[in-house]
Amino acid sequence: MNAVDGRPCQLTVCRGCCCGTRKKVPGVDHKAQLARLSTIDDHSGRTVPVRTSKCLGICFQSNVVVVQPSQEGRAAGGRPVWLGQVTEDKLVEAIDDWIFEGGPGLAPLPAVLADHVTSKDAKKPKKRKKPKHSKSAKKERRKEREKAERKAAGKAAKQDDEAGPGPDADRKKSGKDAEKKPGKDAKKRKKDKKREKDKKRKKKSGKAGKK
């Protein structure tokens, strides 16, 4: 049996759930993509049958296309190849070229499709969760932080004591002394004036008595 007599490659294209929708995959003309896949011919000139599936189960890989081997390719060991995230025209062209060369089992997978190979059992990668912190752990960290702050404050105070009063303290002290001195001088001057007045009064009173 030659290749012409056998079954050609077939395509299963996911459409309906997430694949083929603008909500899930915006910026792609999904109708045009399906129409382009439906025009693929193999090296014998046979149009490759295309069927659509409502959901192939790996929605996170949309758009999903499954390339099934021809009868000849299957006999040579070819198996269905699942392709995910088929959203660019160059990927559709690569699928066309691959099937024209023979498809799974007969032709090597194009390099551009290598990163898009997936499987029906593919698992959606889980988002890395932030480590949960218990209340007791938070409390311990807070205590350690407060302890470190107190230790740092005590160390700084000790260094200040060992260093002694600085030049600023001396300046403040001399300033206070300077403020006190004018006050004492003023009091002394008042006393001296009072003594002078008393002396003058006594002199006047003495003169008046002699008269």
C-alpha positions as CSV (number, residue, x, y, z in Angstrom):
1,M,0.0,0.0,0.0
2,N,1.5,3.4,-1.0
3,A,1.1,6.7,0.8
4,V,-1.7,7.8,-1.6
5,D,-3.8,4.7,-0.7
6,G,-3.4,5.2,3.1
7,R,-5.1,7.7,5.4
8,P,-3.5,11.2,5.4
9,C,-2.5,13.2,8.4
10,Q,-5.4,14.7,10.4
11,L,-5.8,17.8,12.5
12,T,-7.9,18.3,15.6
13,V,-8.3,21.9,16.5
14,C,-9.7,23.0,19.9
15,R,-12.5,25.5,19.6
16,G,-15.3,26.6,21.9
17,C,-14.2,26.6,25.5
18,C,-11.1,28.8,25.7
19,C,-9.3,28.2,22.4
20,G,-10.5,30.3,19.6
21,T,-12.0,33.0,21.8
22,R,-10.8,36.6,21.9
23,K,-11.5,36.7,25.6
24,K,-8.8,34.0,26.2
25,V,-6.5,34.8,23.3
26,P,-7.0,38.4,22.2
27,G,-5.3,39.8,19.1
28,V,-5.7,36.6,17.0
29,D,-8.1,36.1,14.0
30,H,-9.3,32.7,15.1
31,K,-11.7,32.2,12.2
32,A,-8.9,33.0,9.7
33,Q,-6.6,30.6,11.5
34,L,-9.1,27.7,11.3
35,A,-9.7,28.5,7.6
36,R,-5.9,28.4,6.9
37,L,-5.5,25.0,8.7
38,S,-8.4,23.7,6.6
39,T,-6.4,24.3,3.4
40,I,-3.4,22.3,4.2
41,D,-2.5,19.6,1.7
42,D,0.1,16.8,2.1
43,H,2.8,15.9,-0.4
44,S,0.3,13.7,-2.4
45,G,-2.0,16.6,-2.9
46,R,-4.6,15.4,-0.4
47,T,-6.4,18.0,1.7
48,V,-5.8,17.2,5.4
49,P,-9.1,16.5,7.3
50,V,-9.7,19.0,10.1
51,R,-12.1,18.5,12.9
52,T,-12.9,20.8,15.8
53,S,-13.2,19.9,19.5
54,K,-15.1,21.9,22.1
55,C,-12.4,21.3,24.7
56,L,-9.2,19.3,24.8
57,G,-8.7,20.0,28.5
58,I,-5.5,22.0,28.6
59,C,-7.1,25.5,28.3
60,F,-3.9,27.2,29.6
61,Q,-2.2,26.2,26.4
62,S,-4.8,27.7,24.0
63,N,-4.9,27.6,21.1
64,V,-4.3,23.8,20.9
65,V,-3.8,21.8,17.7
66,V,-3.2,18.1,17.6
67,V,-1.4,16.7,14.5
68,Q,-2.2,13.0,14.0
69,P,0.1,10.9,11.8
70,S,-0.9,9.5,8.5
71,Q,-1.3,5.7,8.1
72,E,2.2,5.5,6.7
73,G,3.5,7.7,9.5
74,R,1.9,5.6,12.2
75,A,3.3,2.5,10.7
76,A,6.7,4.1,11.0
77,G,6.2,4.8,14.7
78,G,4.6,8.3,14.5
79,R,2.2,9.3,17.2
80,P,-0.2,12.3,17.7
81,V,1.7,15.5,18.5
82,W,0.0,18.0,20.7
83,L,0.9,21.6,20.1
84,G,0.0,24.5,22.4
85,Q,-0.2,28.2,22.1
86,V,-0.6,28.1,18.4
87,T,-1.4,31.8,18.0
88,E,1.0,33.0,15.3
89,D,0.8,32.6,11.5
90,K,4.4,31.3,11.4
91,L,3.4,28.3,13.6
92,V,0.5,27.5,11.2
93,E,2.9,27.7,8.3
94,A,5.3,25.4,10.1
95,I,2.5,22.8,10.6
96,D,1.7,23.1,6.9
97,D,5.3,22.5,5.9
98,W,5.7,19.6,8.4
99,I,2.6,17.8,7.1
100,F,3.7,18.3,3.5
101,E,7.0,16.6,4.3
102,G,5.2,13.7,5.8
103,G,4.3,14.7,9.4
104,P,4.7,12.6,12.6
105,G,6.8,9.5,12.0
106,L,8.1,10.5,8.6
107,A,9.5,14.0,8.9
108,P,11.3,15.7,11.8
109,L,9.5,18.3,13.9
110,P,10.3,21.9,12.7
111,A,12.4,23.7,15.2
112,V,9.9,26.5,15.5
113,L,7.3,24.1,16.9
114,A,9.6,22.4,19.4
115,D,8.8,24.8,22.3
116,H,5.1,24.3,21.6
117,V,4.9,20.6,22.1
118,T,2.6,19.7,25.0
119,S,0.4,16.8,25.9
120,K,-3.2,16.0,27.0
121,D,-2.0,15.5,30.5
122,A,-0.1,18.7,30.8
123,K,-0.5,20.5,34.1
124,K,-0.9,24.2,34.5
125,P,2.2,25.6,36.3
126,K,1.3,26.7,39.8
127,K,2.0,30.2,40.8
128,R,4.6,30.5,43.5
129,K,2.9,31.1,46.8
130,K,4.3,33.6,49.3
131,P,5.4,31.8,52.5
132,K,2.7,32.1,55.2
133,H,3.8,33.6,58.5
134,S,2.1,32.5,61.7
135,K,1.1,35.0,64.4
136,S,3.7,33.5,66.8
137,A,6.5,33.9,64.2
138,K,5.5,37.5,63.6
139,K,5.5,38.1,67.3
140,E,8.9,36.6,67.7
141,R,10.3,38.7,64.9
142,R,8.8,41.9,66.5
143,K,10.4,41.0,69.8
144,E,13.8,40.4,68.2
145,R,13.5,43.8,66.4
146,E,12.6,45.7,69.6
147,K,15.5,44.0,71.4
148,A,17.9,45.0,68.8
149,E,16.7,48.6,68.9
150,R,17.1,48.7,72.7
151,K,20.5,47.3,72.5
152,A,21.6,49.8,69.8
153,A,20.1,52.7,71.9
154,G,22.0,51.5,75.0
155,K,25.2,51.2,73.2
156,A,24.9,54.7,71.8
157,A,24.1,56.1,75.3
158,K,27.2,54.3,76.7
159,Q,29.4,55.8,74.0
160,D,28.1,59.3,74.9
161,D,28.9,58.8,78.6
162,E,32.4,57.6,77.8
163,A,33.0,60.5,75.5
164,G,32.0,63.0,78.3
165,P,30.5,66.4,77.7
166,G,31.4,67.8,74.4
167,P,32.4,71.3,73.3
168,D,28.8,72.2,72.9
169,A,28.2,71.5,76.6
170,D,31.2,73.8,77.5
171,R,29.8,76.5,75.3
172,K,26.4,76.2,77.0
173,K,28.0,76.4,80.4
174,S,30.1,79.5,79.6
175,G,27.0,81.1,78.1
176,K,25.0,80.5,81.3
177,D,27.9,82.0,83.3
178,A,28.0,85.0,81.1
179,E,24.2,85.4,81.6
180,K,24.6,85.2,85.4
181,K,27.5,87.8,85.6
182,P,25.5,90.8,84.2
183,G,22.8,90.0,86.8
184,K,25.2,90.2,89.7
185,D,26.8,93.3,88.5
186,A,23.5,95.0,88.2
187,K,22.6,94.1,91.8
188,K,25.9,95.5,93.0
189,R,25.4,98.7,91.2
190,K,22.0,99.1,92.8
191,K,23.4,98.6,96.2
192,D,26.2,101.1,95.6
193,K,23.7,103.7,94.4
194,K,21.6,103.1,97.5
195,R,24.6,103.6,99.8
196,E,25.5,106.8,98.0
197,K,21.9,108.1,98.5
198,D,22.0,107.2,102.2
199,K,25.3,109.0,102.6
200,K,23.9,112.1,100.9
201,R,20.8,112.0,103.1
202,K,22.9,111.7,106.3
203,K,25.0,114.7,105.2
204,K,22.0,116.8,104.5
205,S,20.4,115.9,107.8
206,G,23.7,116.7,109.6
207,K,23.9,120.1,108.1
208,A,20.3,120.9,108.9
209,G,21.0,120.0,112.6
210,K,23.9,122.4,112.9
211,K,21.9,125.3,111.6
